[in-house]
Amino acid sequence: MSDRTATGQCWKPVIFDETDDTQRCALDELRQDANLTFLDERETQRNGLRALLPSPGQSLLDEADRWVYFPWRKTVVAVLGPHSFRHLRLDRNRNKITLAEQNSLGDLTIGIIGLSVGHAIAHTLALEGICGTLRLADFDEIELSNLNRIPASILDLGINKAVVAARRIAEIDPYLRVEIAQDGITENTIDGFFDGLDLLVEECDSLDVKVLAREAARSRRIPVLMETSDRGLLDVERFDLEPERPVFHGVLGEIDGASLRGLGTRDKIPIVLDQLDAALLSARMAASMVEVSETIHTWPQLGGDVQLGGATIAAAVRRFGTGADLPSGRIRIDLDTHLDALTTPAPTRRTELPAADTSVGIPASATDPDAIVLDAARRAPSGGNSQPWTLSTDGRTVTIGVDRSRTSSLDIAFRGSYVAVGAAAFNARVA
């Protein structure tokens, strides 16, 4: 793991705190470099922080700002301090991710092997702030043929894939800890890569590395996620809960990673077909597999499918990190299947009903308890005064139900109606 690649391609931002004399002097030296650009949008960031609801605590408002130097951009950017930066950047995650969940997810250390499909996954995890450390491994460099699925640019050609991903993440969140293994995963580097991991995402092409990584994860009780980008296949192996579970769920039987080393692309095809279950591949992927090394160089991948994989893995990570149910197994999130099921939606805007009669009218007889209770229930508050309830009595019991015809499009899943029924029940109990 290092801050620079072997060819000197930097990827790690340098953060300066001006309250520290040494760092302030180093920043002043950068200011003397006419080749560097300085960007300062701190006031916009501060205004955004002050506008949050609820208002941030004073410690966040008073936190010292930082300057971040991105050597590959020749740019220095002013940003909020680490705590206020995270608070503002991730505010739009609420309430899909609660503050407690966000803090818990922020402690995860996640390793990603393979930064083609893995790039989209790393980027999505960083966007959502659902990890504290990302560890990226890939020995390969960006080529033009990668740009159908890796959101890099022609300026990144020839740069290590892990470096490109790390740079992109740094420009989203310079405080997020990122480590890279630019030599990929080998028997010599695997121990260092796996040390301290909470979760592994495996997205490499080498079958021997796939097996090697799973064996290492299983021995350390680290769960493994994989997304194949064909028909949205998500694969989950919970070695943390099932340390005796066979790799690849046992679908390949007993398999030795060493025997797979050095296989050519065409030699991998039968094993890949067994691993993924050829009968469940998309028709075009299945047809393409037999054309590999004949009419196409390797198996096809689409950028949209890869991006979907990023979202799918992120959803699984959220479940893992918050302790929600995430068993071992496989599932396909196949967009084509869902698009085949397109239907016309039912109307959601309901016909407006005349307002219920809220006049007091003739007072309930003081000698008729049922009438007194029903009258009190009718006077309960409700959204838009829609009074979405039904009232009845059998002389012994007053029954209050939801009248689903008296609602509006804002009454999502009749939540407002149930609150109103609760208010009516409260009035009735008081009466």
C-alpha positions in Angstrom: 0.0 0.0 0.0 1.4 3.4 -0.9 0.6 7.0 -1.6 2.1 6.9 -5.1 2.3 4.4 -8.0 5.6 3.1 -9.2 5.6 5.6 -12.0 5.2 8.5 -9.6 1.5 9.1 -10.4 0.2 10.8 -7.2 -3.3 10.2 -6.0 -3.5 11.2 -2.4 -4.7 14.8 -1.5 -2.7 16.8 0.9 -4.7 18.5 3.7 -3.6 21.7 5.4 -4.8 23.1 8.7 -3.8 26.8 9.0 -4.1 26.7 12.8 -0.9 24.6 12.7 2.2 26.8 12.1 4.1 24.1 10.1 1.1 23.4 7.8 0.4 27.1 7.4 4.0 27.7 6.2 3.8 24.8 3.8 0.5 26.3 2.4 2.2 29.7 2.0 4.9 28.0 -0.1 2.2 26.6 -2.4 0.7 30.1 -2.7 4.0 31.2 -4.2 3.7 28.7 -7.1 2.2 30.5 -10.1 1.3 27.2 -11.7 -1.2 26.3 -9.0 -4.9 27.4 -8.9 -6.6 28.3 -5.6 -10.3 27.9 -5.2 -12.2 29.3 -2.2 -16.0 28.7 -1.9 -16.0 28.5 1.9 -18.7 31.1 2.3 -21.1 29.1 0.1 -20.2 26.0 2.2 -20.7 27.9 5.5 -24.1 29.2 4.3 -25.1 25.7 3.4 -24.1 24.4 6.9 -25.9 27.2 8.7 -29.1 26.5 6.6 -29.4 22.9 7.7 -32.3 21.7 9.8 -31.9 21.1 12.6 -29.3 23.8 13.1 -25.8 22.2 13.6 -24.1 22.4 17.0 -21.8 25.3 17.7 -18.7 22.9 17.5 -19.5 22.3 13.8 -20.1 25.9 13.1 -16.8 26.9 14.7 -14.7 24.1 13.3 -11.6 25.4 11.5 -11.6 25.1 7.7 -8.9 23.3 5.7 -7.1 23.7 2.4 -6.8 20.6 0.2 -4.0 20.3 -2.4 -4.8 18.0 -5.4 -1.4 17.5 -7.1 -2.8 15.9 -10.2 -5.1 18.9 -10.7 -2.5 21.5 -9.7 -5.3 22.9 -7.6 -5.8 23.9 -3.9 -9.3 24.0 -2.7 -10.7 25.5 0.6 -13.2 23.2 2.4 -15.0 22.9 5.7 -13.3 21.0 8.5 -13.7 17.2 8.5 -16.8 17.0 10.8 -18.7 19.9 9.3 -17.8 18.8 5.8 -19.2 15.3 6.4 -22.3 16.7 8.2 -23.2 19.0 5.2 -22.1 16.6 2.4 -24.2 13.7 3.7 -27.2 15.7 4.9 -29.3 14.7 1.9 -28.9 11.0 3.0 -31.4 11.7 5.8 -33.7 10.0 6.5 -33.0 7.1 4.1 -29.9 6.6 6.3 -30.3 7.7 9.9 -27.6 9.6 11.7 -26.8 6.6 13.9 -26.6 4.3 10.8 -24.4 6.9 9.0 -22.0 6.9 11.9 -21.9 3.1 12.1 -21.4 2.7 8.4 -18.6 5.3 8.6 -16.5 2.8 10.7 -16.4 0.1 7.9 -13.2 -0.8 6.2 -14.0 -2.2 2.7 -11.7 -3.8 0.2 -12.4 -3.8 -3.5 -10.4 -6.1 -5.9 -10.8 -5.1 -9.5 -11.4 -1.5 -10.5 -13.4 -1.8 -13.7 -16.8 -2.8 -12.2 -15.2 -2.0 -8.9 -14.7 1.7 -9.8 -18.5 2.3 -9.9 -18.8 0.4 -6.6 -16.1 2.4 -4.8 -17.5 5.7 -6.2 -21.0 4.8 -4.9 -19.8 3.8 -1.5 -17.9 7.1 -1.2 -20.9 9.1 -2.5 -23.1 7.7 0.2 -20.4 7.9 2.9 -21.0 4.3 4.0 -17.4 3.4 4.7 -14.5 4.9 6.7 -11.7 3.3 4.7 -11.6 2.0 1.1 -8.8 -0.3 0.1 -8.5 -0.7 -3.7 -6.5 -3.3 -5.6 -5.8 -3.5 -9.4 -2.6 -3.9 -11.3 -4.1 -2.8 -14.6 -4.1 0.6 -16.4 -6.9 2.5 -18.0 -7.2 1.8 -21.7 -9.5 3.3 -24.3 -11.7 0.2 -24.4 -12.4 0.6 -20.6 -14.2 3.9 -21.2 -17.5 2.3 -22.1 -17.9 1.4 -18.4 -15.3 3.2 -16.2 -16.2 6.8 -15.7 -12.7 8.0 -16.4 -11.5 10.1 -19.3 -8.9 10.1 -22.1 -6.7 12.1 -19.7 -6.5 9.0 -17.6 -5.2 6.6 -20.3 -2.2 4.7 -19.1 -2.8 5.5 -15.4 -3.4 2.6 -12.9 -7.1 1.9 -12.4 -6.9 2.1 -8.6 -5.2 5.4 -8.9 -7.9 6.8 -11.1 -10.6 5.6 -8.7 -8.7 7.0 -5.7 -8.4 10.4 -7.3 -12.1 10.6 -8.1 -13.0 9.7 -4.6 -10.6 12.2 -3.2 -12.3 14.9 -5.2 -15.6 13.9 -3.6 -14.4 13.6 -0.1 -10.7 14.4 0.6 -11.2 13.2 4.2 -12.2 9.6 3.3 -9.3 7.3 3.9 -8.3 5.5 0.7 -5.5 2.9 0.3 -4.4 1.3 -2.9 -2.5 -1.8 -4.0 -1.3 -1.0 -7.5 0.2 -4.4 -7.9 -3.1 -6.1 -7.4 -3.6 -9.2 -5.2 -1.0 -11.9 -5.1 0.0 -14.5 -2.5 2.7 -12.0 -1.3 0.4 -9.0 -0.9 -2.9 -10.7 0.2 -2.2 -10.6 3.9 -1.6 -6.9 4.0 -4.6 -6.2 1.9 -6.9 -8.3 4.1 -5.6 -7.0 7.4 -8.4 -5.1 9.2 -11.1 -5.6 6.5 -14.7 -5.7 7.5 -16.0 -6.6 4.0 -14.6 -7.6 0.6 -16.0 -6.7 -2.8 -14.5 -9.0 -5.4 -14.7 -7.8 -9.0 -11.6 -9.1 -10.7 -11.3 -11.2 -13.9 -8.7 -13.7 -12.8 -10.3 -16.9 -11.6 -7.4 -17.9 -9.5 -7.5 -14.5 -7.7 -11.3 -15.0 -7.2 -10.6 -18.3 -5.4 -7.6 -17.0 -3.6 -9.5 -14.0 -2.3 -12.4 -16.1 -1.1 -10.2 -18.6 0.7 -8.4 -15.7 2.4 -11.7 -14.1 3.3 -13.1 -17.3 4.7 -10.1 -18.0 6.8 -10.5 -14.5 8.3 -14.3 -14.7 8.5 -14.7 -11.7 6.2 -17.9 -11.6 4.1 -17.6 -11.3 0.3 -19.9 -9.5 -2.2 -19.8 -9.7 -6.0 -21.8 -8.2 -8.8 -21.6 -9.6 -12.3 -23.2 -6.8 -14.4 -25.3 -9.3 -16.3 -28.9 -9.4 -15.3 -27.9 -7.6 -12.1 -26.5 -10.7 -10.3 -25.6 -10.0 -6.7 -23.7 -12.7 -4.9 -23.3 -12.8 -1.1 -21.0 -15.1 0.8 -21.3 -14.6 4.6 -18.1 -16.2 5.7 -18.3 -14.1 8.9 -21.4 -16.1 9.9 -20.6 -19.4 8.0 -16.8 -20.0 8.2 -17.2 -23.5 6.8 -19.2 -22.3 3.7 -17.6 -23.5 0.5 -16.4 -20.8 -1.9 -18.8 -19.9 -4.6 -21.5 -21.6 -2.5 -20.0 -24.9 -3.6 -21.4 -24.7 -7.2 -17.9 -25.5 -8.6 -17.2 -28.2 -6.0 -13.7 -28.5 -4.6 -11.7 -26.0 -6.6 -8.0 -25.2 -6.4 -7.0 -21.6 -7.2 -3.5 -22.6 -8.3 -4.9 -24.8 -11.0 -6.7 -21.8 -12.5 -3.6 -19.6 -12.7 -2.6 -18.5 -16.2 -5.8 -19.6 -18.0 -6.5 -17.7 -21.2 -9.8 -15.9 -21.6 -11.3 -18.7 -23.7 -10.2 -21.4 -21.2 -12.0 -19.5 -18.4 -15.4 -19.6 -20.2 -16.6 -23.1 -19.2 -15.7 -22.4 -15.5 -17.4 -19.0 -15.6 -20.5 -20.5 -17.2 -20.6 -23.1 -14.4 -20.0 -20.4 -11.7 -22.8 -18.1 -12.9 -25.2 -20.8 -14.1 -25.3 -20.5 -17.9 -29.1 -21.1 -18.0 -29.6 -17.9 -16.1 -27.4 -15.6 -18.2 -29.0 -13.1 -20.4 -29.5 -14.4 -24.0 -27.0 -12.0 -25.5 -24.4 -12.7 -22.8 -24.8 -16.5 -23.2 -24.4 -16.1 -27.0 -21.4 -13.9 -26.6 -19.5 -16.3 -24.4 -19.1 -18.8 -27.2 -17.8 -16.0 -29.5 -14.9 -15.0 -27.1 -11.6 -15.1 -28.9 -13.4 -15.8 -32.2 -15.4 -12.7 -33.1 -15.0 -10.7 -29.8 -12.0 -10.2 -27.6 -13.7 -10.9 -24.3 -17.1 -10.9 -22.7 -19.2 -7.8 -23.1 -20.1 -5.3 -20.3 -22.3 -2.2 -20.4 -21.7 1.0 -18.5 -25.3 1.1 -17.3 -25.1 -2.5 -15.9 -21.9 -1.6 -14.1 -23.5 1.5 -12.6 -26.4 -0.6 -11.4 -23.9 -2.9 -9.8 -22.6 0.0 -7.8 -26.1 0.7 -6.4 -26.8 -2.9 -5.7 -23.5 -3.4 -3.8 -24.2 -0.2 -1.8 -27.6 -1.5 -0.8 -26.0 -4.7 0.4 -23.3 -2.8 2.3 -25.9 -0.7 4.1 -27.6 -3.9 5.2 -24.4 -5.4 6.4 -23.2 -2.3 8.2 -26.5 -1.7 10.0 -27.0 -5.3 11.0 -30.1 -5.8 8.8 -30.8 -9.2 7.2 -28.3 -10.1 4.5 -27.9 -13.9 4.1 -25.6 -15.8 1.8 -27.1 -16.4 -1.6 -27.7 -14.9 -5.0 -30.4 -12.6 -6.5 -30.8 -11.0 -9.9 -32.0 -7.4 -10.2 -32.8 -7.7 -13.9 -33.9 -4.3 -15.4 -35.0 -5.9 -18.7 -37.4 -8.2 -16.8 -38.8 -5.2 -14.9 -39.2 -3.2 -18.1 -41.1 -6.1 -19.7 -43.6 -5.6 -16.9 -44.4 -1.9 -17.5 -48.1 -1.1 -16.8 -50.2 2.0 -16.7 -50.4 3.3 -13.2 -53.7 3.7 -11.4 -54.9 7.2 -10.6 -53.4 8.5 -7.4 -55.2 11.9 -7.2 -58.5 11.0 -5.6 -61.7 12.8 -6.3 -62.2 15.6 -3.8 -65.1 14.8 -1.4 -67.3 17.5 0.1 -66.1 18.5 3.6 -67.7 16.6 6.4 -70.3 18.4 8.4 -68.5 20.0 11.4 -71.3 22.0 12.8 -72.2 21.4 16.4 -75.9 20.9 15.6 -78.1 19.6 18.4 -76.1 18.8 21.5 -75.9 15.1 22.3 -78.3 14.1 25.0 -76.6 14.1 28.4 -78.4 10.9 29.1 -77.1 9.1 25.9 -73.5 8.0 26.6 -73.1 6.5 23.1 -74.1 9.8 21.5 -71.7 11.8 23.7 -68.8 9.5 22.8 -69.5 9.5 19.1 -69.9 13.3 19.1 -66.5 13.7 20.8 -64.9 11.4 18.3 -66.3 13.4 15.4 -64.7 16.6 16.7 -61.1 15.1 16.6 -58.6 16.9 14.3 -57.6 15.5 11.0 -55.4 16.6 8.0 -57.4 19.0 5.8 -60.3 18.3 8.2 -61.0 15.2 6.0 -62.3 13.2 9.0 -61.2 9.9 7.4 -63.0 7.6 9.9 -66.0 5.5 10.3 -67.9 5.4 13.6 -70.3 2.9 14.8 -71.6 1.5 18.1 -73.5 -1.6 19.2 -74.6 -0.2 22.5 -71.5 -1.6 24.3 -68.5 -0.8 22.1 -67.6 2.2 19.9 -65.7 1.0 16.7 -63.6 3.5 14.8 -62.1 2.5 11.5 -60.4 4.2 8.5 -62.6 5.5 5.7 -60.3 5.1 2.7 -62.5 7.2 0.5 -61.9 10.3 2.6 -58.2 10.8 1.9 -55.8 12.7 -0.5 -52.7 12.0 -2.5 -50.6 13.4 0.4 -51.9 10.7 2.7 -49.1 8.2 1.9 -50.1 4.7 2.8 -53.0 6.2 4.9 -50.5 7.3 7.5 -52.3 10.6 8.1 -55.6 8.8 8.3 -54.4 6.5 11.0 -53.1 9.4 13.0 -56.6 11.0 12.7 -58.2 7.8 13.8 -55.9 7.8 16.8 -57.1 11.3 17.6 -60.7 10.3 17.3 -60.1 7.3 19.6 -58.4 9.6 22.1 -61.4 11.9 22.1 -63.8 9.0 22.5 -61.8 7.6 25.5 -61.7 11.0 27.2 -65.5 11.4 26.7 
